[in-house]
């Protein structure tokens, strides 16, 4: 029997819904894809990109708390996330850009 996505640390029902919409129906599917490809598919299926959501997914797949990411590791994840967003090339409003830049959890 497949394990629910929400069984992975840091991931709750909202991420589980986003994953399902992207064709990712189990924790096993998510682990097989990896965080980066899974988030790419989630964005393609309509999930609004948000850096904290991205690195919470990365940390969760590593079994780490979502806020365990710091320093150069966080910088590297930010660069990877920015690359995903650039692939998507959806214009952002100024407020979205600022919220993304400072990494708030105010929008998803």
C-alpha positions in Angstrom: 0.0 0.0 0.0 1.4 3.4 -0.9 2.5 5.8 1.8 0.7 9.2 1.8 2.8 12.2 0.8 1.7 13.9 4.1 3.6 11.1 6.0 6.8 12.9 5.0 8.1 15.4 7.5 7.1 19.0 6.9 4.4 18.0 4.4 0.7 18.4 5.1 -2.6 18.1 3.3 -2.0 21.2 1.1 1.3 19.8 -0.3 -0.4 16.4 -0.7 -3.1 18.0 -2.8 -0.5 19.9 -4.9 1.3 16.7 -5.4 -1.8 14.8 -6.5 -2.7 17.5 -8.9 0.8 17.0 -10.4 0.4 13.2 -10.6 2.5 12.5 -7.5 0.3 10.1 -5.5 2.5 8.7 -2.8 5.6 9.4 -0.7 7.4 6.7 -2.8 6.6 8.6 -6.0 7.8 11.9 -4.4 11.1 10.3 -3.2 11.7 8.7 -6.6 11.3 12.1 -8.4 13.2 14.1 -5.8 12.3 17.5 -4.5 13.4 19.5 -7.5 11.6 17.6 -10.2 8.5 17.2 -8.0 8.4 20.9 -7.4 8.8 21.5 -11.1 5.8 19.3 -11.8 3.8 20.9 -9.0 4.4 24.3 -10.5 3.4 23.1 -13.9 0.2 21.8 -12.4 -0.6 25.2 -11.0 1.1 25.4 -7.6 2.3 29.0 -7.0 6.0 28.9 -6.4 7.2 29.9 -3.0 10.8 29.4 -1.7 9.8 28.3 1.8 7.6 25.6 0.3 10.4 24.5 -1.9 13.0 24.1 0.8 10.5 22.6 3.2 10.0 19.9 0.6 13.8 19.4 0.2 14.3 19.3 4.0 11.4 16.9 4.5 12.7 14.5 2.0 16.0 14.6 4.0 14.1 13.9 7.2 15.0 17.4 8.5 12.9 20.2 10.0 11.8 22.8 7.4 13.7 25.5 9.2 17.0 23.6 9.4 18.3 25.1 6.1 20.8 27.9 6.6 23.9 29.6 5.1 25.4 28.3 1.9 23.0 25.4 1.8 20.0 27.8 1.8 21.8 30.0 -0.8 22.2 26.9 -3.1 18.6 26.0 -2.7 17.6 29.6 -3.4 19.5 29.4 -6.7 17.9 26.1 -7.6 14.4 27.5 -6.8 15.1 30.7 -8.8 16.1 28.4 -11.7 12.7 26.6 -11.5 10.9 29.9 -11.4 12.8 31.2 -14.4 11.8 28.1 -16.4 8.2 28.9 -15.6 8.6 32.6 -16.6 5.4 33.9 -15.1 5.5 37.6 -14.4 5.4 38.5 -10.7 3.8 41.5 -9.2 6.2 43.8 -7.2 4.8 42.6 -3.9 5.2 39.0 -4.8 8.8 39.7 -5.8 9.5 41.4 -2.5 7.8 38.7 -0.5 9.8 36.0 -2.3 13.0 37.9 -1.9 12.6 38.1 1.9 11.3 34.6 2.1 8.0 35.3 4.0 5.3 32.7 4.3 2.6 35.2 3.5 1.9 33.8 0.1 2.1 30.4 -1.5 
